[in-house]
Amino acid sequence: MKIAVASEQEMITGHFGHCANFNLFDVEDGKIISSTSIPNPGHKPGFLPNFLNEKGANVIISGGMGGA
């Protein structure tokens, strides 16, 4: 499994689309086996979930996502 965490450096951010970076974690057998950080390429509605999926992420963690 690959988890993408919307972040400001190492902290989870309050807004998915406007985060500074995404921390990506590869997880096997319930343990993190590797991690990397990539900059947010920019906010466009609907773009980021597909971008992260192309990077292999199948789980996203964020403090907030979209208007409610």
Protein Blocks (a to p, Z undefined) as FASTA:
>chain_A
ZZddddehjaccfbfklpfbdcddddeehiafbdcddddebjcehklmmmmmmnopabdc
dfbecjZZ
